[in-house]
Amino acid sequence: MRPGPSLNNPVPQSIPDPQAEYSRRLEAWKATRAQHESQHRRLGIGQLTLGGITLLLSGLALVAKVVSVYWVLAPLLAIVALAVVHDRILKSRERASRTVDYYQQALDRIGNSWMGTGETGERFLNESHPYSRDLDIFGAGSLFELLCMARTQNGQQTLANWLLAPASPRDVRARNEAVADLRDRLDLREDLAVLAEDARALASEGDLAAWGEGEPLMASGFLRVAAALLAGLWIVSCVGWMVWDVAYPALLMSVVNVSFTLAYRRRIEAISTAVEGAARDLGLLSGVLARLEQEKFTAARLVELRAALDSQGWPPSRWISSLNRRMEYLDSKGNLIVKAIDPFVLWTFQCACAIESWRKRTGPALRHWLAAVGEFEALSSLSNYAFEHPEDVFPEFSQTSPCFEAKGLAHPLLPSVSAIRNDLSFGSDLRVLIISGPNMAGKSTFIRSVGINVVLAQCGAPVRARRLRLSPLAVGASICVLDSLQGGISRFYAEIRRLKQIVDLTQGPTTVLFLLDEFLGGTNSQDRRLGSEAMVRRLVERGAIGLVTTHDLALAKIAEGLGTQAANAHFQDRLEDGELIFDYRLEPGIVETSNALDLMRSIGLDV
C-alpha cells in the first residue's frame, strides 16, 4: 500500500481521476460477477446431472442389480465436492455484487445523484443543537449522508459526534494526517464497506460493550472442571452399563448431573439470554478487525489505533472469533440430540462457563476495540470524501483569534462544477458582515457555506475552498428555526430562544461564529431594526464574529453604528429579456435592487 500524501497537496499526483478509477473498478467487478454467475449456472447443471446419475445408478444397483451399490458413491462424492465449490462461488458472487453496488454508489456521489440513498443520520438530529439543523448536518441530502461510509453503529456515532462538536486544532491536524494516509487506500475502504455491509442489522454495539464490562456469573475454573468431570463420569457409567450391564452407576450419575443442571438452571438462562442479545453476528466484527489488522499505517493517530487493537496479546479478531465459536457451541443447545442429552453431559453449562471465562479475561477490552473500529470508520469516511473531492484542501489554523480567511469558498453539498466560489475575510478588526440582497440571490446559501465549511474544518475533513485559514470557532446559527405546534411555540419565540443560546455560547472559551439569516422577521419593522441592532452589538461586545443576511435595507444600517467593526456586502441580480439572472457573487456595499415584484410576475401573479 502506498504511503499517504502530504497535507500540503490535496491528492498526490499518482492518484487517478476518482471517476475514472471508480469506473474502471466497477467494470472489473461487473465482469467478475458475470463470471461467477456463469460458474453458478454450470455448477447447478452439474449437480443436477450428477443427481440424475446417482438415481440411475441406485436403480441399477438396488432394482436391476446389474452394478455394485458402491458405484453410487462416486457421483455422491462428486455432488458433495461440487456443493463445497458451489458454496464458495455463491459467496464470491455475493461479494462481487456488493462491490458493484459500492462503486455504483461512489459514482452516484460524484455525479451528484447521491441524495436520499445513504445513511441520513436523522437519529442524531437534535432540535436544540446550535447549528445541526440550520447547516443541514443530518437528514436526506445532508453533510452526514455525503460523508458517511461507516457501517457499524460506533462508526456512525463517532462521525456524528465529530460533526456536532469541534475538535481542537491539535486533534484536527492528527485527523488530517490520518485522512491523508488513508486517502488513496481504496482497497481498504472497499473491503471494509463490503465486509461490514450487514453491520446495520447488528445488535447495539453499546450492548456488546456493556456485556463485556459486566460481572461474570460463572467464570470459576472449579465449576468448569467439575462440569467436565461429571459429564465424563456419566459417559463412563453409561459405557459400563452397556458393556458390563451395571446400571446403578449410570443411574446415580444421571441423578447427580440432572440435579447439578437444575441447581444452576436460572444462572445459565441469564448468561445465555445476555450474551445472545448482545453478541450476535460476531463473525462480521471479527472480519472487519482482521482486515484492519492487515494494514500498516504511517499517520501517528492510525498507528496508535492499530496498536490499541493488540492490547490483549492476541489480535482482537482472534479473540472475537473465539467468542463467536463459543456462541455457536451454545446455539447448538437447540439441536434435538443435544437437547436430549444436555442435562446429563452439562453441555449448555460448559458452554456458559466458557463464555463467562472469555468475558472475565477479555470482555473489558470490547469497548476499546469497538471505539477503535468506529474511529477507523469515521476517518475512512473523511478520507473517502477527500479522495472524491481532490480540489478540496485541509484548513490552516491561526494563532490569532478570531480569524476567518477564505479563498474560493463554496458549499460542499452543491456540485463542485456549478458552485460559485467567493472570498471572505473577517475576524480581529472586521467582526460583522451585513449581507443584503434580493430574494434567491444566494444570501442564505452563502452563510450556510461558511458554517458548514467551519464544521468540516473542525471535524478533520478537507473543506470546499482553495484556501481556508481560521481560528477555533463555536458555530451558532439561526437560519432554519421552526415553530412547534405540539410545544405551543411560535417561530418568533423559537428564534429568540436560539438567539439566547448563541449569546450563551459566548460565555465559553472559544470565539463564537454567529450566522443569522433574516432574523427577527416575526415582529414589526421598528422592533426588528432595534432588536437586530442590539443583538448584533451585544454579540460583538462579547467577542463574537459573524454574518447577518437581510433583504430589509433598513437593517443594513446596523453597520453604521458599529464603525470599523462592521461592513456591508451584497448579492444582486439583473433582469435580461424578462428573466432574472443571478451571479451569486459577493460584492461590497449595500444592494440597490429588489426583485420581489419581478419574481411574482415570473410565476404568473398579476401585480
N, C-alpha and C positions, 0 to 999 in steps of 0.2 A: 504494500500500500504506500502511495507516495506521501511524503511529509506534508503537513499543512502549509498553506501560503502565508506570507507575511500580512500583517494587519494593514500595511500601507497600500496594498494592492487588493482591490475588491475581489478579484478572481485571478488566479495565476494564468499565465498565457497558455499553459499546457492544457487547460480545461477547454473542452469543445463547447460549441454553442449549446446551451441547455436543450433547446427544442430539437436540434439535430441529434443530440445524444439520446434523448428520450425516444425519439422516433426510431433510431437505429435499434435500441434495446427492445422497443415494443415489437418491431417486425421480427427480431430474432426469437423472442418468446412466443409470438404467434406461430412461427414455424415449428418451434419445439412442441407447442400444444397440439398442432396438427399432426406431428409425428407420433405423439403419444396417443392421440385419438385413433390413428390408423393402427397402431400396435394393439390398442384396446380391442378394436373390432376383430383383428386377426386372432388374438388370443381367445376371444369369446367364441369365434367359429371353431378354433382348435379344440377348446374344451367341450363344445357340443359334439364335435366329431368323435373325440375320444370317449365321450359318454355313450354315443351310439355303438362304438366298437366294443365298449365294456358290456353293454347289454347283449350284443350279438354273441360275444364270447361266453357270457354267462349262460345264454340259452344253449349254445353248442356244448358247454361243459355239463350243465345240470339236466338238460332235457334230452338232447340228442346224444350226449356223452361221446362225442367224436374228438374232443380235445380235453386236455387236462385242465382242472379248475385253476391250476397255478398260472395258466395263460392270462387269466383275468387280472393278475397282479400287475402286469406290465402297463396296461392302459390306466389302471388305478393310480399307480405311482406317477405316471406321466401327468395325470389330472392334478394330483397334489402339487407337483413341481410347477405346472403352469399356473395353478392358483396362487402360489407364492410370488411368481414373477408378475402375474396379473395385478396382484395387490400393490406391488411396487410401482407398476406403470400407472395405476389409478391415482396413487399418491403423487407421483411426478406430474401427472396431468392436472391434478388439483393445484399443485404448486405453480405450474405454468399459467393456469387460468387466473390465479390470484395475482401473479406478477403482471400479466397482461392488464388486469384491472388497475393495478397500481400505476403503471406507466400511462395508461389512458387518462387516469385522473390527473397525473402530473401534466400531461399535455393540455388538459382542460384548464388547469390553473394558468398555464402560460397563455392560453387562448382566451382567458377571461370568461370562461363558462363554468366556473367552479362554485358559484354562489348557490347555497342550499344543498350541496352534495356531500359535505363533510361534517365534522364534529362542530356543532354550533356553540357548545359550551353554555347554553342558556341556563343550566343549573347553577352556574357561578354568578349569574347576574344578581346584583344587589341594588335595589332601588335607592338606598341611602348612600351608595358609594359616590364620591365627589366627581367622578368622570366616566365610569364604565358604560353607562347608557348613552351619555352625550357624545362619546367618541366612537361608538359602535364597536366596543371591545368584544362583546358577546352577542350571539344571535345569528340568524341566517345572513350571509353576506358580510360577516364581521371580521375583525382582525384575527380573532381566535380561530375562526374557520379557515382563514387563509394560511395561518401559520401551523396549525396543529397536525402533526404527523403521529402523535403519540396514540398508542392503542390501549395501554394499561391505564387504570384509573389514577395511579400515582403519577404517571407522566402527564396526564391531562391536568391534574390538580396542581402539579409543580408549575407548568406553563401558565395556568390561570393565576397562580399566586405571583409570578413574576410580572404579569401584565397589570395586576392590581396594586402593586406596591413597588416603588422604585428601589433599585439596589444601589449600594454605594459605588462611587467611581472605581474603587479597587475591585469590587466584585464584578462590575461591568467589564473591566479590562480582562479579568480572568475568563469571563464567559466569551468575550470577543476572541480571545486566543483559542479557546476550545472550539468555537464555531469555525474559525479559520482552519483549524486542524481537521475538523470533520467535513468541511465543505465539499471536498472532492471525493469523499468516500461513498460513492453511490452504491457499491456492492453491500456495504454495511447497512445503509438505510433501506435498501431493497430487502435484505434478509430480515431485518427487524420488523419491517412492515408486514411481510408475508408470514413470518413465524408468529407474530402477535395479532394476526387478523381476528382471531376468535377471542381476544382478551376482553372485548366489550361484554361478553357473556359471563365473565368470571365473577365469582363472589367478591364482595368488597375486600380490597387488599388491606383495609384497616382492620377488618375482622381477622384476617390471617395473622397480621402483626400482633393484634391483641391476644389471639390464641397462643402465639409463640411466647408472649410475655407472661401468660397466666401460670398459676401454680400447678405443677404436675400432680395428678391424683394418684397414679400408681407407677412411680418411677423406681421403686425399690428393687435392687438386684436380687434380694432374697425371694421376693414374690415371683420373679421370672424363673429363678432356679427351681423353686418349689412347684410351680405350674408345670414346667418341663419334666420334672421328676415324677409328678403324679400322672401325667399323660403317658410317660414311658412305662411306669408300673402297670397302668391299666392295659396297655398294649401287650406287655409280657404276660399278664394274668389271662388275657383272652387267648393268647397263643397256648398257654398251659392248659387252658380249658379244652381247646380243640385237639391238642396233641395227647395229653395225659388224662383228659376227662375229669379235671379237677375244677369244679365250678365255684367253690367258696371264695378263693382269692379274687376271681373276676367279679363276683357279686359284691364283695367287700369294697374293692376299688371303685366299682361303679357308684356305690352309695357315697363314698368319700368324695369322689370327683364332682358328682352332682351337687352335693352339699356345699362344696367349695365354690362351684359356679353360682349357686343361689345366694351365697353369702356376699359375693361381690357383684351381683347382677346389676344393681342400681348404679354402682360406680362405673361399671363397664358401659352401660347405656349412656351415662352422662359423657363419658370420654368419646364414644362413637358419635353421638349427636354433635358435640362441639367440633370435633375435627372434620366431620363430613360437611358441616355447614361452613367452615372457614377455609378448607383446603381442597377445593375442587379444581380439577384441571391443572394439577401441579406440573404435569409434563410440559405444558406450554411455557410456564415460568422457567423451568429447567432449560428448555431450548433457547429462550431469549438470553438467559445468563450464560449459557455455553457459548453463544455467538459473541457476546461481549468479551468473554474470557480469551477468545482467539485473537483479539485486536491489540495492536501495540500503538500507543499514543505518544505524542511529543508535548502537547499542551499540559501545563502543570496541573490544572484542575482535573483533566481527564486522567492523568497519571494517578492523582490522589483517589479518584473514584474507583479506578481499576484496582488499586492497592487495597481499598476498603473491602472489595469483594473476596479477598483471600485472607480475611481476618480469622478464620476458623480452621486453618490448616489445610483442609481440602478446599478445592474450588466450590463455590456455592451451588453450582449446577449439580455436582455430585451429591451434596447434602440434600438438595431438593429431590433429586432422583431417588435417593434412599428413602425419603419420606413418602414419595409417590409410590414406591414399591410396597412399603408397609401399608399404605392406604389400599392398594389393590388386594393385598392379602386380607385386610379387614373387610373389604367389599365382598370377598368370596363367601362370607358367612351366610349370604342369601342362597347359595347353592344347596340343592336338596340333600345331597350326600353329606356336605359339611354340616348342614343344619342338624342332620340326624345324629352325627357323632360328636357334635360340638360340646355337649355337656360332659362328655367323658374324656375327650382329648384336650379340652380347655383351649380350643383354637382361638376364639374371639378374645378370651382373657389374655393369651400370649401376644396376640396382635396389639391389643390395647396397651399392654405393658411395653412393647417395643416402641409404639408411637409416643408414649409418655416419656420413655427413656430418651428418644430423639428430641422431644420438646425440652427436657431438662438440660440436655447437652448443647443444643443449637438454637432452640426457639427464640431466645432474646436477640439473635443476630438477624432474624427475619425482617424487622423494621428497617434496619440499616441497609439490607440488600434491596428491599423494595424502594427505599428512598434513593438509592444509587441508580437503580433502573429508571426510576421516574426522572431523575436529573439527566441521565443519559438521553432519555427520550425527548425531554424538553430542549436540550442542547442540539439534538439531532433535528428537531423541528426548526430551530433557528438556522441551523446550517443548511437545511433544505431550502429555506427562503433565500438565504444568501446565494446559493448556487443558481436558483431560478431567477434571481434579480442581480445580475453581475454589475449593473450600473450603480447599485446602491452602495453606500460607504459606511464604515464604522464611525461613530461620533468621536469628537475630541472633547475632553473635559477641561474647563478653565479653572484656574486657581482664583480668579477674580469672580466674585458673586455680587449681584446677579449678572448673568450673561446669557444671551441667545443670539448667535450669529449664524445665519443660514444662507447658503448659495444654492440656487436651483432647487428650492424646496417644492415638493409636490405630495399629493395624497397617495398613500400606498395601496388603497383599495380601488383606485382608478387605474385603467390600463396605462402603462408607462408610456406607450407610444402616443397617447392622446392627452395625457395630463399636462396642464400648463404649469411650468415652474416659475416660482417667484423668489426674490431675495428678500430677506428680512433681518434687521439688526436692531436690537434694543437691549436695555439692561441697566447699567450703572447710571448713566445720565438720562437717557430717554427711557422712561418707565412705562408709559402707556401709549398705545396707538389707537386712536379712534377711527374706525374704518366705516365710511359711509358709502352709499351706492344704491342703485335701483334694485328692484326685485330680480332674482335669478342671475345677478351679476357675478356671484361667486363668493360673497362675504362669509356665509356660514361654512362652506366647504374649505375656505382658506383657514379659518381659525381651527376647524377640525383637523386640518392637515398639520398645523403647528402642534396641537395637543397630541395627536396620535404618533407623530414622529418623536416627541419627547418620551412618550410611553415606550416606543420601540428602542430608543436610545438607552433608556434606563433599565430595560429588561435584558439587554445584552445582544440585541439584534442589529443588523445594518439598518440605515434609515434611507428614506426616499429623498435624497438630496445629493448634490455634488460635493457639498461640504457642510458639516454642522458642528459648531463649537458651542458648548453650553456649560453652565454650572448646574449642580444638583437642584432640581426643581420639584416642588409638590404641586401637582396639577389639580385645579378646581374649575369645573365648567358648569355653566348654566346655558345649555344650548337646546336640550330636548327634555325639559322638565314637564311632567304630565300631571294632570289633576287625578284625583282618586274618588270615584263615585262611592265605592264601598266605605272609604275612610272619611267621606264628607269633606274633602279638601279641594278647594278651588285651585286653578292653575296659578293664580297670583300668590296664594298662600304657600303653595308648594315651591314657587320660585323664591320667595323671600326666605323660606326655610333653607333652601340651597345656598342663598347668598350668606345667610348666617353661618352655614357650615364652612363656606370659603373663608369668611372672616376668622372663624375659629382656627382654621389651618395656619393662619399667620402667627399663631402663638407657638408653633413648633420651631425647631431649629433650622428648617430648610426653607429657602425662599419660595414663595407661592407664585405660581403662574396662573393667573385667572383668565378665563375665556368666557366672555359674556356676549350672548347673541340676542340682540333686540330685547334686552331685559326690561322689566317693569312695564310691559306693554298692557297689563291688565288694569291700568288706572288712567286718570285724565292726564292731559299733556303737561299741565303745570306741575302736578305731583311727580310725574315721571321725570321731568327735567331736574327738579330739585333733588329727588331721591337718587337719581342716577349720578348726579354730580357729587353728592355727599358720599355715596357708596364708593365711587372710584377714588375720591380723595382719601377716604379712610384706609382703603387697601394700600394706596401708595405710601401713606404715612406709616403703615405697618411693614414697609419694606417689600411689598409685593410688586410684581410686574405683570403686564397683561395686555390683552386685546379686547376692544369693545366694538361691536358692529351695530350699525343703526341705519335705517332709511329716513329717520326723522332728523332733518338738518338742524333742528334746534339743539339736539344732543351733541352735535359736532362742536358746539361752543364750549363743551366741557374742557377741551384742550386749552382754551384761553385762560382759564382760571388756574391751571397748573404750571404755567410758564414753560420752561425748557424741559420739564419732566414729561410733557405730553406733546403729541403731534397728531395731525390729521393725515389720513390717506384714504384712497377711494378706489372702487372699481366702477367702470362705466360701460355704457352700451352706445350703439348708434343705430339709426333707422336707415335701412337701404332697401329701396323698392318695396316699401311697406312691410319689411321683415326686420325684426330686432336682431342685431348682431352683438355678441358678447366676446370680448377678447380675454377676459379673466386675468388681466394684468393689473398688478397693484401699482397705483400711481400716487405721488404725494399730493396733499391738499384735499379740499372738500369737493364732493361730486357736484356737478352743476346741471345734471339731467335727472329726469324722472320718467318712469315708463309704465306706471300703473294703468293709465288710460289706454296706452298702446297695447298692453297685454290683454286688457279686457276686450278691446276691439278685435284682437287677433283670434279670439276664440268665438267671436260672433255676438258679443254683448253690445247692444246699441247704447253707447254712452255719448 
